[in-house]
């Protein structure tokens, strides 16, 4: 899986800010609703984001099939807007997946720490084994 980098986060923040201040929104599934950048970032499920990304890229691809000589100003603006939305949605998916992975890692560390705490409590009078358990607990950094 590709890593979500600090540069990706910076670009996501930039696009989010620009889209929010421009009052932009994107049509939801089958044009049933309008989603703003905040909705996409915070409350839209990843499968829905993936579907929106496919939908946006498809619309952008259709615009790219037109020759640039016959495209009017509004079509050129729409193509540019679709590129921005596709980039934003793609980065949002990466961000959300990264956040889920980090949360899972934290939860796993906390579970392991609780297990080690229980073992430490059970092994308080066994000397060296206790030291080993404490060192392992400290190595988790929790």
Residue pairs with C-beta under 8 A, 6 or more apart in sequence:
1 97
2 94
3 98
4 94
4 95
4 97
4 98
8 91
8 94
8 95
9 95
11 87
11 91
12 88
12 91
12 92
12 94
12 95
15 37
15 84
15 87
15 88
15 91
16 37
16 41
16 88
18 84
19 36
19 37
19 84
19 85
19 88
20 36
20 37
20 38
24 36
24 37
24 81
24 85
25 34
25 35
25 36
26 34
26 35
26 40
26 52
26 56
26 85
26 89
27 33
27 34
27 35
28 34
28 35
28 48
28 52
29 48
29 51
29 52
35 44
35 52
37 88
40 49
40 52
40 88
40 89
40 92
41 92
41 95
41 96
44 52
46 93
46 96
46 97
49 89
49 92
49 93
49 96
50 93
52 89
53 86
53 89
53 90
53 93
56 82
56 85
56 86
56 89
57 86
59 82
60 79
60 82
60 83
60 86
63 71
63 75
63 78
63 79
63 82
64 79
66 75
68 76
71 79
109 140
109 141
109 142
110 142
112 140
113 137
113 140
113 142
116 133
116 136
116 137
116 140
117 137
119 133
120 130
120 133
120 134
120 137
123 129
123 130
123 133
124 130
